[in-house]
Amino acid sequence: MVSPLAELLAQLRVGNQRSLITFYEQNRDHFARWAKWHYKQEPATAHATLRAVLLEFYDRATDGRLTKMPPDLRAFIYDMARERLDDSSVQRLPQAEANRRQHLLRAFHALGADCRQVLSYFYFRGYNFEKVAGKMGYPNAVVARIQKSTYLRKLYEVALQTPDADCHTLPSTDT
């Protein structure tokens, strides 16, 4: 038996947008109140935001980035809107800080796949050493800790070797 959510995803993939139009019609007033409460948006702006998020959701469904329908479609759409609204309300970084971050990002991408994976697990996903060890296939948490330390040092060395006119100082790894 095919679930209604799986059927909805199949309909979206063949270009049938009726379900998204219905979702918009049923939820636009609630979304406008939510956006006004949390982001002080006017109803017209909130409606435009919801339409943009629904189009982004449709694009994700049709190009394969969305492999299964979320169990709570409304919560998923609101989370997408929250990300969009948070990004638009964030203060822009000063140019020097933006340049420093871009420099570190280039250095990060210059590392090997294992280096990037371990650092991503630890710093971006917040995994503890036990979980990093399990994900990477290391025998124990001590090995994961040593690898993370080695890869962090390698990132620092790559960042120092990469010339960047706008980035003169990097944070210390003594911590």
TORGUNU-638493 format. One record per atom (N, C-alpha, C, O): residue in three letters; x, y, z. Coordinates in pm, 1 decimal, m for minus. Example, Ala and Ser with C-alpha at 12.3 -4.5 7.8 and 13.67 -1.06 7.14 Angstrom:
> ALA|1319.0|m569.0|780.0;
> ALA|1230.0|m450.0|780.0;
> ALA|1320.0|m330.0|780.0;
> ALA|1423.6|m331.9|846.5;
> SER|1285.0|m225.0|708.0;
> SER|1367.0|m106.0|714.0;
> SER|1290.0|3.0|787.0;
> SER|1340.9|113.8|803.9;
***
This chain:
> MET|84.3|m118.0|0.0;
> MET|0.0|0.0|0.0;
> MET|88.8|124.4|0.0;
> MET|180.2|135.5|81.7;
> VAL|62.6|216.1|m89.7;
> VAL|140.0|338.6|m101.6;
> VAL|83.6|442.2|m4.9;
> VAL|m37.4|464.2|0.8;
> SER|172.3|504.9|70.5;
> SER|126.8|606.6|165.8;
> SER|88.7|734.1|91.8;
> SER|137.8|759.2|m18.2;
> PRO|1.4|814.6|151.7;
> PRO|m37.9|940.1|86.0;
> PRO|80.7|1034.0|64.6;
> PRO|83.5|1108.5|m33.4;
> LEU|179.3|1031.1|156.1;
> LEU|294.6|1118.8|139.0;
> LEU|380.3|1074.1|22.1;
> LEU|429.4|1157.4|m54.1;
> ALA|399.0|942.7|6.7;
> ALA|476.2|892.3|m107.0;
> ALA|404.6|923.4|m238.0;
> ALA|467.9|956.8|m338.2;
> GLU|272.2|912.0|m236.1;
> GLU|194.0|944.7|m354.6;
> GLU|206.6|1093.8|m388.3;
> GLU|215.2|1131.2|m505.3;
> LEU|207.5|1177.0|m286.1;
> LEU|224.0|1321.1|m306.0;
> LEU|359.3|1350.9|m370.5;
> LEU|367.2|1433.4|m461.5;
> LEU|464.3|1285.6|m324.9;
> LEU|597.2|1305.5|m382.4;
> LEU|598.9|1261.6|m528.5;
> LEU|658.5|1328.6|m612.9;
> ALA|534.2|1150.5|m558.5;
> ALA|526.6|1103.2|m697.0;
> ALA|452.6|1204.5|m784.9;
> ALA|492.9|1229.9|m898.4;
> GLN|345.0|1261.6|m732.2;
> GLN|270.7|1362.2|m808.2;
> GLN|356.3|1486.0|m834.9;
> GLN|352.8|1542.1|m944.4;
> LEU|433.0|1528.0|m734.4;
> LEU|519.3|1644.9|m752.6;
> LEU|625.1|1618.1|m859.3;
> LEU|657.4|1706.2|m938.9;
> ARG|678.4|1497.2|m860.6;
> ARG|784.6|1464.0|m956.5;
> ARG|736.6|1463.0|m1100.3;
> ARG|816.4|1483.4|m1191.8;
> VAL|609.0|1440.1|m1122.1;
> VAL|557.2|1442.9|m1258.6;
> VAL|499.5|1580.3|m1293.6;
> VAL|443.9|1598.4|m1402.0;
> GLY|512.4|1676.1|m1203.1;
> GLY|472.6|1812.7|m1234.1;
> GLY|337.6|1855.1|m1180.6;
> GLY|294.2|1967.0|m1208.0;
> ASN|270.0|1771.2|m1106.1;
> ASN|139.7|1805.9|m1050.9;
> ASN|159.9|1888.9|m923.1;
> ASN|202.1|1836.5|m820.0;
> GLN|129.4|2017.8|m931.7;
> GLN|151.0|2109.7|m820.0;
> GLN|23.3|2136.1|m740.1;
> GLN|23.5|2220.8|m650.9;
> ARG|m84.0|2066.1|m770.1;
> ARG|m211.5|2093.1|m705.0;
> ARG|m202.4|2083.0|m553.0;
> ARG|m262.7|2163.4|m481.9;
> SER|m128.2|1985.6|m503.2;
> SER|m117.8|1968.1|m357.8;
> SER|m47.4|2086.9|m292.4;
> SER|m82.6|2126.0|m181.2;
> LEU|51.8|2144.3|m360.6;
> LEU|120.3|2261.4|m304.6;
> LEU|31.6|2384.7|m308.3;
> LEU|35.4|2467.9|m217.7;
> ILE|m47.5|2395.6|m412.8;
> ILE|m141.6|2507.7|m420.9;
> ILE|m244.5|2497.3|m308.8;
> ILE|m277.6|2597.1|m244.7;
> THR|m294.5|2376.9|m285.5;
> THR|m389.9|2354.2|m176.5;
> THR|m325.2|2384.6|m41.9;
> THR|m386.2|2447.6|44.4;
> PHE|m200.6|2339.2|m24.6;
> PHE|m128.0|2367.2|99.9;
> PHE|m116.8|2517.8|121.2;
> PHE|m138.6|2566.7|232.1;
> TYR|m83.3|2591.1|16.2;
> TYR|m70.0|2736.7|26.1;
> TYR|m203.2|2800.7|65.9;
> TYR|m208.5|2885.1|155.3;
> GLU|m308.2|2760.2|m0.3;
> GLU|m439.1|2818.3|29.2;
> GLU|m483.7|2790.6|172.4;
> GLU|m543.8|2876.5|237.0;
> GLN|m454.4|2670.9|221.5;
> GLN|m497.3|2634.1|356.3;
> GLN|m410.2|2694.8|465.7;
> GLN|m457.7|2715.0|577.5;
> ASN|m284.7|2724.2|436.1;
> ASN|m191.3|2764.8|540.9;
> ASN|m141.5|2908.8|531.7;
> ASN|m67.6|2952.6|619.8;
> ARG|m178.7|2982.7|429.6;
> ARG|m119.3|3116.3|413.8;
> ARG|m155.1|3211.4|527.6;
> ARG|m70.2|3289.9|569.8;
> ASP|m278.3|3206.7|578.4;
> ASP|m314.9|3296.1|688.5;
> ASP|m241.2|3258.9|817.2;
> ASP|m193.3|3345.9|889.9;
> HIS|m233.0|3129.7|843.8;
> HIS|m159.1|3084.7|962.9;
> HIS|m11.5|3121.3|949.6;
> HIS|50.9|3166.5|1045.6;
> PHE|43.3|3101.7|830.8;
> PHE|183.9|3135.5|808.8;
> PHE|206.7|3285.7|825.8;
> PHE|308.1|3326.8|882.2;
> ALA|114.9|3366.1|778.3;
> ALA|127.9|3511.2|792.6;
> ALA|128.3|3551.2|939.9;
> ALA|206.4|3637.4|980.3;
> ARG|41.6|3489.2|1020.7;
> ARG|41.8|3518.3|1164.9;
> ARG|172.9|3472.9|1229.0;
> ARG|230.1|3542.9|1312.5;
> TRP|219.3|3354.8|1188.7;
> TRP|345.4|3301.2|1241.9;
> TRP|462.0|3393.4|1206.2;
> TRP|544.9|3425.1|1291.4;
> ALA|467.9|3435.8|1080.9;
> ALA|577.3|3522.4|1036.5;
> ALA|570.1|3660.8|1102.4;
> ALA|673.2|3721.3|1131.7;
> LYS|448.8|3710.0|1125.1;
> LYS|434.7|3837.7|1194.4;
> LYS|480.9|3825.7|1338.3;
> LYS|548.4|3915.1|1389.3;
> TRP|445.4|3716.1|1404.7;
> TRP|482.6|3694.5|1544.3;
> TRP|633.2|3678.0|1560.3;
> TRP|693.4|3739.8|1648.1;
> HIS|693.9|3595.8|1477.1;
> HIS|835.7|3562.8|1493.4;
> HIS|930.7|3658.0|1420.5;
> HIS|1042.5|3680.5|1466.9;
> TYR|887.8|3714.4|1306.3;
> TYR|979.7|3794.3|1223.7;
> TYR|925.8|3932.9|1190.0;
> TYR|987.1|4007.1|1113.1;
> LYS|811.4|3967.2|1247.5;
> LYS|751.4|4098.9|1227.9;
> LYS|731.4|4130.8|1079.1;
> LYS|754.7|4243.2|1034.7;
> GLN|688.4|4030.5|1004.1;
> GLN|662.8|4048.6|862.1;
> GLN|516.7|4084.3|838.4;
> GLN|427.1|4036.0|907.7;
> GLU|495.2|4167.7|741.6;
> GLU|359.5|4201.5|699.8;
> GLU|301.0|4083.2|622.1;
> GLU|375.6|4004.1|564.4;
> PRO|167.1|4070.8|620.3;
> PRO|106.0|3955.7|552.1;
> PRO|147.6|3939.2|405.4;
> PRO|172.5|3827.0|361.2;
> ALA|155.4|4046.8|331.0;
> ALA|193.5|4034.7|189.4;
> ALA|335.0|3978.1|175.5;
> ALA|360.0|3893.5|89.6;
> THR|426.5|4024.4|259.3;
> THR|564.0|3974.6|256.2;
> THR|568.7|3829.1|300.4;
> THR|642.9|3749.1|243.5;
> ALA|490.5|3794.9|400.7;
> ALA|486.3|3656.6|448.7;
> ALA|431.0|3563.5|341.2;
> ALA|481.2|3452.5|323.4;
> HIS|328.9|3607.9|270.2;
> HIS|272.8|3525.9|162.5;
> HIS|376.6|3504.3|53.3;
> HIS|388.9|3393.8|0.4;
> ALA|450.8|3608.0|19.3;
> ALA|556.7|3593.8|m81.5;
> ALA|664.9|3496.2|m33.8;
> ALA|717.0|3417.2|m112.4;
> THR|697.6|3502.5|94.0;
> THR|796.7|3410.6|149.6;
> THR|746.3|3267.2|141.6;
> THR|821.0|3177.5|102.5;
> LEU|621.5|3244.9|177.9;
> LEU|565.3|3110.5|171.7;
> LEU|564.6|3058.3|28.2;
> LEU|596.4|2941.7|4.6;
> ARG|528.7|3143.5|m67.7;
> ARG|530.7|3100.7|m208.0;
> ARG|672.1|3063.1|m251.0;
> ARG|691.1|2962.5|m319.3;
> ALA|771.3|3142.6|m211.8;
> ALA|910.4|3113.3|m247.5;
> ALA|957.1|2981.5|m185.7;
> ALA|1027.4|2903.5|m249.9;
> VAL|917.7|2957.7|m61.7;
> VAL|956.6|2833.8|6.0;
> VAL|888.7|2714.0|m60.6;
> VAL|951.3|2609.3|m77.5;
> LEU|763.2|2727.9|m97.9;
> LEU|694.4|2618.2|m165.4;
> LEU|757.0|2588.8|m301.6;
> LEU|764.9|2473.0|m342.4;
> LEU|801.1|2691.6|m371.1;
> LEU|871.2|2669.6|m498.5;
> LEU|1004.0|2598.7|m476.1;
> LEU|1041.8|2510.8|m553.5;
> GLU|1074.0|2636.8|m370.9;
> GLU|1199.8|2569.4|m337.8;
> GLU|1173.5|2423.4|m301.8;
> GLU|1248.7|2335.0|m342.8;
> PHE|1068.5|2397.5|m226.2;
> PHE|1030.9|2260.8|m191.1;
> PHE|999.1|2180.9|m317.7;
> PHE|1041.3|2066.1|m331.6;
> TYR|925.5|2241.6|m408.4;
> TYR|891.4|2175.9|m534.8;
> TYR|1018.5|2143.2|m614.4;
> TYR|1031.5|2034.0|m669.7;
> ASP|1110.9|2238.0|m619.3;
> ASP|1237.4|2213.3|m689.7;
> ASP|1313.2|2097.1|m627.4;
> ASP|1368.7|2013.5|m698.7;
> ARG|1315.7|2091.5|m494.7;
> ARG|1383.5|1980.9|m426.0;
> ARG|1317.7|1847.6|m459.7;
> ARG|1386.0|1746.8|m478.0;
> ALA|1184.6|1847.7|m467.9;
> ALA|1112.9|1723.4|m496.7;
> ALA|1136.9|1677.9|m640.4;
> ALA|1154.8|1558.7|m665.4;
> THR|1137.5|1771.6|m734.8;
> THR|1149.0|1733.1|m874.9;
> THR|1290.8|1698.1|m916.4;
> THR|1309.8|1614.0|m1004.2;
> ASP|1391.8|1761.2|m854.9;
> ASP|1528.9|1730.4|m897.7;
> ASP|1595.1|1619.2|m816.2;
> ASP|1712.1|1588.0|m838.5;
> GLY|1521.8|1559.2|m722.1;
> GLY|1572.6|1443.2|m650.7;
> GLY|1642.7|1471.9|m519.7;
> GLY|1687.2|1378.4|m453.1;
> ARG|1654.4|1598.0|m480.0;
> ARG|1716.4|1628.2|m350.7;
> ARG|1628.2|1583.5|m234.8;
> ARG|1678.2|1557.3|m125.4;
> LEU|1500.0|1574.9|m257.5;
> LEU|1405.8|1526.3|m157.1;
> LEU|1370.5|1382.5|m195.8;
> LEU|1297.7|1359.7|m292.4;
> THR|1422.4|1286.1|m120.2;
> THR|1404.5|1145.5|m155.9;
> THR|1281.7|1083.4|m91.7;
> THR|1229.5|984.3|m142.7;
> LYS|1234.6|1139.1|18.6;
> LYS|1110.4|1092.3|79.0;
> LYS|1040.4|1211.3|141.8;
> LYS|1103.2|1308.8|183.1;
> MET|910.0|1200.6|147.6;
> MET|831.7|1310.7|203.4;
> MET|850.4|1315.1|354.8;
> MET|855.1|1211.0|420.2;
> PRO|861.0|1435.7|410.1;
> PRO|870.4|1446.9|556.2;
> PRO|737.9|1405.2|620.0;
> PRO|631.6|1424.1|560.7;
> PRO|744.2|1348.8|740.4;
> PRO|619.8|1304.6|804.6;
> PRO|524.6|1419.7|837.3;
> PRO|402.9|1401.2|836.1;
> ASP|578.3|1537.2|866.1;
> ASP|494.9|1653.9|894.6;
> ASP|532.5|1762.3|793.6;
> ASP|628.3|1837.1|813.1;
> LEU|456.2|1768.8|687.2;
> LEU|486.8|1859.6|577.6;
> LEU|486.7|2005.1|623.3;
> LEU|575.1|2082.2|585.8;
> ARG|388.0|2042.6|704.0;
> ARG|379.6|2182.1|748.4;
> ARG|501.2|2221.5|831.2;
> ARG|555.9|2330.1|811.8;
> ALA|544.4|2135.8|922.8;
> ALA|662.9|2165.3|1003.4;
> ALA|786.0|2176.3|915.2;
> ALA|871.0|2262.3|938.1;
> PHE|796.6|2090.5|814.6;
> PHE|911.2|2093.6|723.7;
> PHE|913.3|2225.3|645.1;
> PHE|1018.2|2288.7|633.1;
> ILE|799.4|2265.6|592.5;
> ILE|790.0|2391.4|515.6;
> ILE|820.9|2510.4|605.7;
> ILE|891.3|2602.3|563.8;
> TYR|769.7|2510.5|728.0;
> TYR|795.9|2620.4|820.7;
> TYR|944.6|2625.2|858.0;
> TYR|1000.4|2733.6|874.6;
> ASP|1008.6|2509.4|871.2;
> ASP|1152.9|2508.6|898.6;
> ASP|1231.2|2565.9|781.6;
> ASP|1328.3|2638.9|801.2;
> MET|1189.1|2533.1|660.0;
> MET|1254.7|2591.9|542.8;
> MET|1237.2|2743.9|543.8;
> MET|1330.6|2818.0|513.3;
> ALA|1117.4|2789.4|579.0;
> ALA|1091.4|2933.7|585.1;
> ALA|1173.9|2997.3|695.8;
> ALA|1227.2|3107.0|678.8;
> ARG|1184.3|2929.3|808.4;
> ARG|1263.9|2981.7|920.0;
> ARG|1409.5|3002.1|877.7;
> ARG|1469.8|3104.6|909.6;
> GLU|1466.1|2904.1|805.7;
> GLU|1603.1|2917.9|757.0;
> GLU|1616.4|3038.7|664.6;
> GLU|1711.5|3116.3|675.0;
> ARG|1520.8|3053.0|575.3;
> ARG|1523.7|3165.7|480.8;
> ARG|1511.5|3299.0|554.0;
> ARG|1585.1|3393.1|524.4;
> LEU|1419.3|3307.4|649.1;
> LEU|1397.9|3432.6|722.5;
> LEU|1513.9|3462.2|816.6;
> LEU|1550.6|3578.4|833.8;
> ASP|1572.2|3359.7|877.9;
> ASP|1689.0|3381.4|963.9;
> ASP|1806.2|3432.5|882.0;
> ASP|1879.6|3520.6|927.0;
> ASP|1824.8|3377.9|761.4;
> ASP|1934.1|3423.5|675.2;
> ASP|1915.8|3568.4|633.5;
> ASP|2012.8|3643.4|622.4;
> SER|1790.6|3607.7|610.5;
> SER|1767.0|3745.3|566.3;
> SER|1776.2|3844.9|680.6;
> SER|1799.6|3963.5|657.4;
> SER|1757.8|3798.2|805.2;
> SER|1761.4|3890.5|918.0;
> SER|1898.3|3898.4|984.5;
> SER|1919.6|3982.0|1072.3;
> VAL|1991.2|3812.3|943.5;
> VAL|2124.1|3810.9|1003.3;
> VAL|2203.5|3932.3|955.6;
> VAL|2200.0|3969.1|838.2;
> GLN|2274.3|3992.8|1049.0;
> GLN|2360.7|4103.7|1013.3;
> GLN|2476.8|4051.7|929.9;
> GLN|2530.6|3944.7|958.5;
> ARG|2514.4|4123.9|830.3;
> ARG|2625.6|4083.6|744.8;
> ARG|2756.6|4100.1|820.4;
> ARG|2772.5|4190.9|902.0;
> LEU|2850.0|4010.1|791.5;
> LEU|2980.7|4014.6|856.5;
> LEU|3063.1|4129.2|801.2;
> LEU|3046.5|4167.7|685.4;
> PRO|3152.2|4184.1|883.2;
> PRO|3247.5|4280.8|828.7;
> PRO|3332.9|4213.3|721.2;
> PRO|3353.9|4092.1|725.9;
> GLN|3381.0|4289.4|626.6;
> GLN|3452.7|4233.4|512.3;
> GLN|3575.6|4153.4|555.0;
> GLN|3603.6|4048.6|496.7;
> ALA|3648.8|4200.3|654.7;
> ALA|3769.2|4129.0|698.5;
> ALA|3733.7|3990.8|753.3;
> ALA|3803.7|3893.5|725.4;
> GLU|3625.8|3981.4|830.8;
> GLU|3583.8|3852.0|886.0;
> GLU|3532.3|3761.3|775.3;
> GLU|3559.4|3641.2|776.6;
> ALA|3459.3|3815.9|680.7;
> ALA|3410.0|3736.1|568.1;
> ALA|3527.5|3681.8|486.4;
> ALA|3525.1|3566.5|443.4;
> ASN|3628.8|3763.6|465.1;
> ASN|3747.6|3718.7|391.1;
> ASN|3821.0|3609.2|466.7;
> ASN|3867.3|3512.2|406.8;
> ARG|3831.8|3624.7|598.7;
> ARG|3900.4|3523.4|679.8;
> ARG|3826.7|3390.1|672.0;
> ARG|3888.7|3284.5|659.6;
> ARG|3695.4|3396.1|679.4;
> ARG|3617.3|3272.9|673.0;
> ARG|3627.4|3206.8|536.1;
> ARG|3634.1|3084.3|526.2;
> GLN|3628.5|3287.9|430.6;
> GLN|3644.2|3232.5|296.1;
> GLN|3781.4|3166.4|280.8;
> GLN|3794.1|3060.4|219.6;
> HIS|3882.2|3229.8|336.8;
> HIS|4017.3|3173.5|332.4;
> HIS|4021.1|3038.2|403.5;
> HIS|4078.3|2942.6|351.2;
> LEU|3961.5|3029.4|520.6;
> LEU|3957.7|2902.7|594.2;
> LEU|3874.5|2797.9|520.4;
> LEU|3907.5|2679.3|523.4;
> LEU|3769.8|2839.6|455.9;
> LEU|3687.7|2746.7|379.8;
> LEU|3765.3|2689.5|261.0;
> LEU|3755.7|2570.3|231.9;
> ARG|3842.3|2774.6|192.6;
> ARG|3926.5|2725.0|82.8;
> ARG|4030.1|2626.2|135.2;
> ARG|4056.0|2524.1|71.6;
> ALA|4089.2|2655.6|249.9;
> ALA|4186.3|2564.3|309.5;
> ALA|4117.7|2433.2|349.3;
> ALA|4174.5|2325.6|330.4;
> PHE|3998.4|2441.3|402.9;
> PHE|3923.9|2322.4|442.2;
> PHE|3898.2|2232.7|321.0;
> PHE|3913.1|2110.8|329.5;
> HIS|3859.6|2292.9|208.3;
> HIS|3831.5|2214.4|88.2;
> HIS|3958.2|2160.0|23.9;
> HIS|3950.9|2068.8|m58.5;
> ALA|4073.4|2213.8|59.7;
> ALA|4200.0|2161.6|8.1;
> ALA|4242.6|2034.0|80.9;
> ALA|4330.7|1962.2|33.5;
> LEU|4181.2|2005.8|195.0;
> LEU|4213.4|1885.2|271.4;
> LEU|4155.5|1761.7|203.6;
> LEU|4070.3|1771.6|115.3;
> GLY|4203.1|1645.5|246.4;
> GLY|4149.7|1520.1|196.2;
> GLY|4009.4|1493.7|248.7;
> GLY|3962.6|1560.5|340.8;
> ALA|3943.9|1396.6|189.6;
> ALA|3806.0|1364.9|226.1;
> ALA|3794.4|1320.5|372.2;
> ALA|3702.7|1363.0|442.5;
> ASP|3887.0|1235.0|418.4;
> ASP|3881.4|1189.1|557.5;
> ASP|3900.1|1304.7|654.7;
> ASP|3832.0|1311.9|756.9;
> CYS|3991.7|1394.4|623.1;
> CYS|4014.5|1511.3|709.6;
> CYS|3886.3|1593.3|721.8;
> CYS|3842.5|1626.7|832.0;
> ARG|3828.0|1624.6|608.6;
> ARG|3705.0|1705.0|609.4;
> ARG|3593.7|1633.4|684.7;
> ARG|3518.0|1695.8|759.1;
> GLN|3584.0|1501.9|665.1;
> GLN|3476.4|1426.0|729.0;
> GLN|3490.1|1427.6|880.8;
> GLN|3392.4|1453.0|951.3;
> VAL|3610.2|1400.9|931.7;
> VAL|3630.8|1397.3|1077.1;
> VAL|3605.1|1535.2|1137.3;
> VAL|3536.8|1546.6|1239.1;
> LEU|3659.2|1639.7|1075.4;
> LEU|3638.1|1774.8|1128.0;
> LEU|3490.6|1814.9|1121.3;
> LEU|3440.4|1881.8|1211.6;
> SER|3422.1|1775.0|1016.1;
> SER|3279.5|1805.6|1004.9;
> SER|3199.1|1734.0|1112.4;
> SER|3111.2|1793.1|1175.2;
> TYR|3229.8|1605.8|1133.2;
> TYR|3158.9|1532.2|1237.4;
> TYR|3179.1|1597.6|1373.8;
> TYR|3083.7|1613.0|1450.1;
> PHE|3300.8|1635.5|1404.2;
> PHE|3329.3|1686.5|1537.9;
> PHE|3280.6|1830.0|1556.7;
> PHE|3213.2|1860.2|1655.2;
> TYR|3314.1|1918.4|1463.0;
> TYR|3285.5|2060.6|1482.9;
> TYR|3147.1|2103.2|1434.6;
> TYR|3083.5|2186.8|1498.9;
> PHE|3099.6|2049.0|1324.7;
> PHE|2973.7|2096.2|1269.1;
> PHE|2854.4|2015.1|1316.3;
> PHE|2745.9|2069.8|1335.9;
> ARG|2873.4|1885.3|1334.8;
> ARG|2762.3|1802.6|1380.4;
> ARG|2764.9|1779.3|1530.4;
> ARG|2666.5|1732.5|1587.6;
> GLY|2876.3|1811.5|1594.6;
> GLY|2885.3|1800.9|1739.6;
> GLY|2897.0|1658.0|1790.9;
> GLY|2860.5|1629.8|1905.0;
> TYR|2947.8|1567.4|1707.3;
> TYR|2963.0|1429.4|1751.3;
> TYR|3074.0|1420.0|1854.7;
> TYR|3173.9|1491.4|1846.0;
> ASN|3056.3|1330.8|1953.6;
> ASN|3163.9|1304.8|2048.3;
> ASN|3262.5|1207.7|1982.9;
> ASN|3236.3|1155.7|1874.5;
> PHE|3374.5|1184.0|2048.4;
> PHE|3479.6|1102.5|1987.5;
> PHE|3434.7|957.7|1965.7;
> PHE|3477.4|893.6|1869.7;
> GLU|3349.9|906.6|2053.0;
> GLU|3298.7|770.5|2035.1;
> GLU|3220.3|760.2|1904.0;
> GLU|3238.0|665.7|1827.1;
> LYS|3134.5|857.5|1880.0;
> LYS|3051.5|854.7|1759.5;
> LYS|3136.1|877.9|1634.5;
> LYS|3111.5|816.0|1531.0;
> VAL|3236.4|967.3|1643.1;
> VAL|3326.7|989.9|1530.2;
> VAL|3399.9|859.5|1498.1;
> VAL|3413.4|822.3|1381.6;
> ALA|3446.9|790.3|1602.6;
> ALA|3518.1|663.9|1582.6;
> ALA|3427.3|563.0|1512.5;
> ALA|3470.6|494.3|1420.0;
> GLY|3303.8|554.2|1555.5;
> GLY|3210.0|461.7|1492.7;
> GLY|3182.5|496.4|1347.6;
> GLY|3180.1|407.7|1262.2;
> LYS|3161.8|623.7|1318.6;
> LYS|3132.3|668.0|1182.3;
> LYS|3250.7|646.5|1088.6;
> LYS|3233.4|609.9|972.3;
> MET|3371.0|669.6|1140.4;
> MET|3491.0|661.4|1056.1;
> MET|3553.4|521.6|1056.5;
> MET|3645.5|495.3|979.2;
> GLY|3505.1|433.0|1141.6;
> GLY|3559.2|298.3|1146.9;
> GLY|3687.8|287.2|1227.1;
> GLY|3765.2|193.3|1208.5;
> TYR|3710.6|381.9|1315.3;
> TYR|3829.4|376.0|1401.4;
> TYR|3803.3|278.8|1515.9;
> TYR|3688.3|257.0|1554.1;
> PRO|3910.6|219.8|1571.1;
> PRO|3890.3|120.4|1677.7;
> PRO|3833.0|177.3|1807.3;
> PRO|3761.1|107.4|1878.7;
> ASN|3864.4|305.8|1839.2;
> ASN|3813.0|362.4|1964.8;
> ASN|3817.4|515.0|1960.2;
> ASN|3861.1|575.0|1862.0;
> ALA|3771.0|575.4|2068.7;
> ALA|3761.5|721.5|2075.4;
> ALA|3898.7|787.7|2080.0;
> ALA|3914.1|900.6|2033.3;
> VAL|3997.9|719.9|2135.3;
> VAL|4132.0|778.5|2143.1;
> VAL|4187.7|800.7|2003.1;
> VAL|4247.9|904.5|1975.5;
> VAL|4167.6|703.9|1915.2;
> VAL|4214.3|717.6|1776.8;
> VAL|4141.6|833.9|1709.2;
> VAL|4203.0|911.4|1635.8;
> ALA|4012.4|845.9|1733.6;
> ALA|3935.3|956.3|1675.6;
> ALA|3987.8|1090.7|1725.0;
> ALA|3998.7|1185.6|1647.5;
> ARG|4020.3|1098.7|1854.1;
> ARG|4073.4|1223.7|1909.7;
> ARG|4207.9|1258.3|1847.2;
> ARG|4232.6|1374.1|1813.6;
> ILE|4294.0|1160.1|1831.5;
> ILE|4426.2|1183.6|1771.0;
> ILE|4410.6|1225.7|1624.7;
> ILE|4479.1|1317.0|1578.5;
> GLN|4320.7|1159.1|1552.2;
> GLN|4298.9|1194.5|1412.0;
> GLN|4243.6|1336.6|1400.4;
> GLN|4286.9|1413.6|1314.6;
> LYS|4148.4|1370.8|1486.3;
> LYS|4091.3|1506.1|1482.0;
> LYS|4199.3|1609.3|1506.4;
> LYS|4204.4|1711.4|1437.9;
> SER|4286.1|1583.7|1603.5;
> SER|4395.0|1676.0|1634.9;
> SER|4491.9|1687.9|1517.2;
> SER|4536.0|1797.7|1483.2;
> THR|4524.0|1576.5|1456.6;
> THR|4614.2|1576.9|1340.8;
> THR|4552.7|1654.3|1224.1;
> THR|4620.4|1734.0|1159.2;
> TYR|4425.2|1630.5|1198.2;
> TYR|4358.8|1697.4|1087.0;
> TYR|4340.2|1846.2|1112.5;
> TYR|4346.0|1925.9|1018.8;
> LEU|4318.1|1884.4|1236.1;
> LEU|4306.7|2026.1|1268.8;
> LEU|4440.8|2095.8|1247.3;
> LEU|4446.0|2207.2|1195.2;
> ARG|4547.4|2030.6|1287.2;
> ARG|4681.6|2085.5|1265.1;
> ARG|4709.3|2098.7|1114.9;
> ARG|4767.8|2197.3|1070.2;
> LYS|4666.6|1997.6|1037.6;
> LYS|4685.1|2001.0|892.5;
> LYS|4606.2|2117.3|831.1;
> LYS|4655.5|2184.4|740.5;
> LEU|4484.5|2141.2|879.8;
> LEU|4404.5|2254.2|832.0;
> LEU|4477.1|2385.5|859.7;
> LEU|4482.5|2473.2|773.5;
> TYR|4531.6|2398.6|977.5;
> TYR|4604.0|2519.8|1014.3;
> TYR|4725.4|2540.1|922.9;
> TYR|4751.6|2651.9|878.5;
> GLU|4798.9|2433.0|895.1;
> GLU|4917.0|2443.6|808.6;
> GLU|4878.1|2479.5|665.5;
> GLU|4943.9|2561.7|601.9;
> VAL|4771.8|2418.3|615.1;
> VAL|4725.8|2450.0|479.5;
> VAL|4679.6|2595.2|472.2;
> VAL|4706.1|2664.0|373.6;
> ALA|4611.4|2641.5|575.1;
> ALA|4563.5|2779.9|577.1;
> ALA|4680.4|2877.6|579.8;
> ALA|4673.7|2983.6|517.5;
> LEU|4787.2|2843.4|651.2;
> LEU|4905.1|2931.4|654.7;
> LEU|4978.9|2932.0|521.9;
> LEU|5034.0|3034.8|482.7;
> GLN|4981.0|2819.9|452.5;
> GLN|5052.9|2809.9|325.4;
> GLN|4977.0|2873.3|210.7;
> GLN|5037.5|2913.7|111.4;
> THR|4846.0|2882.6|222.5;
> THR|4763.9|2938.9|116.2;
> THR|4770.5|3091.0|122.8;
> THR|4726.5|3150.3|221.3;
> PRO|4824.8|3154.6|19.8;
> PRO|4832.3|3301.5|23.3;
> PRO|4694.5|3364.0|6.8;
> PRO|4613.0|3320.6|m74.6;
> ASP|4671.9|3466.1|85.9;
> ASP|4547.6|3542.2|77.1;
> ASP|4578.1|3683.7|121.8;
> ASP|4613.4|3706.3|237.5;
> ALA|4564.9|3778.4|31.7;
> ALA|4602.6|3916.3|61.6;
> ALA|4513.3|3979.2|167.9;
> ALA|4557.5|4066.6|242.6;
> ASP|4388.3|3935.2|174.9;
> ASP|4295.0|3996.7|269.0;
> ASP|4297.0|3932.2|407.2;
> ASP|4233.9|3983.6|499.6;
> CYS|4367.4|3821.9|423.0;
> CYS|4365.5|3749.2|549.4;
> CYS|4508.3|3737.4|601.3;
> CYS|4586.5|3657.8|549.2;
> HIS|4542.8|3814.8|702.2;
> HIS|4679.1|3816.5|753.4;
> HIS|4696.4|3736.2|880.3;
> HIS|4806.7|3689.8|909.3;
> THR|4590.2|3718.8|956.3;
> THR|4603.9|3648.5|1081.4;
> THR|4501.7|3537.5|1088.6;
> THR|4389.4|3551.2|1040.1;
> LEU|4541.6|3427.6|1149.3;
> LEU|4452.8|3314.3|1172.0;
> LEU|4448.2|3285.3|1319.3;
> LEU|4542.2|3318.5|1391.5;
> PRO|4341.4|3224.3|1366.2;
> PRO|4333.1|3195.6|1507.8;
> PRO|4437.5|3092.4|1548.0;
> PRO|4478.9|3009.2|1467.2;
> SER|4478.6|3098.8|1671.5;
> SER|4578.5|3007.7|1725.5;
> SER|4514.3|2873.3|1752.9;
> SER|4396.2|2866.7|1787.0;
> THR|4591.8|2764.5|1738.2;
> THR|4541.8|2630.0|1767.6;
> THR|4588.2|2585.0|1904.5;
> THR|4580.2|2465.8|1934.1;
> ASP|4636.5|2674.5|1989.7;
> ASP|4686.9|2637.8|2121.0;
> ASP|4576.0|2599.2|2217.9;
> ASP|4604.5|2544.3|2324.4;
> THR|4449.9|2626.5|2183.8;
> THR|4340.5|2597.7|2277.0;
> THR|4304.9|2453.6|2281.2;
> THR|4214.6|2414.4|2355.1;
***
